[in-house]
């Protein structure tokens, strides 16, 4: 009889805790890089069917959904699109103020068990066409030294100079 009670207790515990607690939400990428004005796709993969969830950015709840019903924050209504079946989010026309961490919290079908994932958005200004100038306008081969200057605008611009497919070290 004690064995029967233990079995019933374990089955009840298994049901009350949501099964094996194996529900997870995995982001397709932990960081998303999108040019300013582009669309950011926050793709997540829940390990089983889902019922509801939320997407949060800083102190703003972007979207709350339950099955096929969703409430989108007024600031995001024209830019946010939710895929109810997976909880994935698309944010259109991103700008610099959209940079940061986005957290999704999803509740598995049947309720009770939930999991979260965070994805960081980096909205970048595209790098402009570089402008290269020289301090010498007319070169005499092997006799002149030139100073080349490169200027480009954008987010996180870096420069690498090459000579015959080899990187020229700084300095």
N, C-alpha and C positions, 0 to 999 in steps of 0.2 A: 504494500500500500504506500509506503514511503517513496518507493521508486516512481509510482504513478503521480504522486504530488509533485515531486521534483520535475518530472516531464511536463506537467501542466504549468508549473511555475516558469520553466525555461521557455515554453511556447508563448506564454503571456508576456514575458520579458522581451522576447524576440519581436512580437507584434507591437508592443508599446514603444519600443525604441526604433521602430521603423525598419525592421529587418536587420540586415547586417551592417547598417550604417555605411554602406558602400557608395552612396550617392555623392557624385563629384561634379564640379563644373570646371572644365579646362578651357582657357583662352587659346585661340589659334596662335596668337602672338602676345607676348607680354608688353611689347612696345610697338606702336603704330607711328609711322612717319608719313605725313601727308602734306602736300604743298598747300599753302594758304589759298582758300577758295575751292579746294578739292573736297571729296567726300571721305570720311573716316568710317571704316567698317570694323566694328567691334564684334568679331565672330567668337562665339562660345559654343562649347560642346558639352551639354549635360550628359551624364552617364545613363540616364533613363528618362522616361516621359516626365513632363513638368506640368504643374498647375498654375503657378503664379510667380511673380518676382518683381524686383525693382532695379533700376539703374540710378546711381547717385554720382554727382560730380561736385566736389567741394561740399558746400552745405545745401545744395539743391538736389531735390529728387526729380530727375528728368522724366521718368516714366514709372508708373505702377501698373501691373496688369494681373488679371485673373482670367485664365483660359483665353477667350477671344476678346475680352473687354479690356481696354487700356485707357488710362488717364495720363495725358502728356502735359507737362508744365507749360504754361502759356508762352514762355520765352523760347521754347523748343518746338512748338507745334508745327511750324513751317519747315523745320529742319530735321526732325527726328522721325525715324521709321523703325518699328519693332517687328521682328519675326517671332510671332507668338509660340511657334512649335519648338524653337530652340532658345529663345531669349536673346538672340543676337540683335544688335542695334546698329543702324546707319545714321551718322550725323553728317548732314550736307552743309556745304559752304563753310568749312571750318576757318577760324581765324586765330590769332595769337592768344586771345582771351580764353580759347577752348583748351589750351595746353594744360596737361595735368593728369591726375589719376581718376579713372572711371571704375566704379565698383558695381558689379552685378551680384545680386543675391537672388537665388532661385530656390523655390520650394518644389520638391518632387511630387509627382501625382500621388494622390492619397493623403497628402499633407504630412506635417510633422518634421520631416527631414529636409534640411536646407543646406546649401553650400554657396560659397562666394568665390569670386575671382576679381582681380584688379588688372586693368590694362591702362598703360600710360600713353597718352596722345602727345605727339610732337608735331605741331603745325609749323611748317617751315616756309620761309620766303624763298622762292626759287632764285638760284644764283644767276645773275645777269651775264651777258656775253662779256668776257674779259677784254679789257683795253690794255694793250701792251705798247709801251713807249720806250724810246732809247735816247740817251744823251748825245749820241753821234748820228748825224744824218747821212754821212758818206764814209764807208769803211774802206780801209786799205787792208787787204787780206794779210793775216798773221802779224800785223804791225799795230793795230788799234785795240784798245780795251774799251768795252762798252758797258754801260750800266743800263740794265733793262728793268723797267718798272711795270708791274701788273696790278690793275685795279679792277675789282668786281664787287658788286653789291649782292647781299643775300644773307641768309641765316647760316652761320657756322662755315664761313668761307675759309679754305686753306689753299696754299699754293705749293706746287712741286715743279721745279725746273729740271729739264732733261737735256742731256747732250749725247747724241748717238745712242738713244734708248737707255742711257744710264742716268740715275738720279744724281744731280749736283748737290752736294751737301751744303747746308746753311753755313754762312760765314764767309 
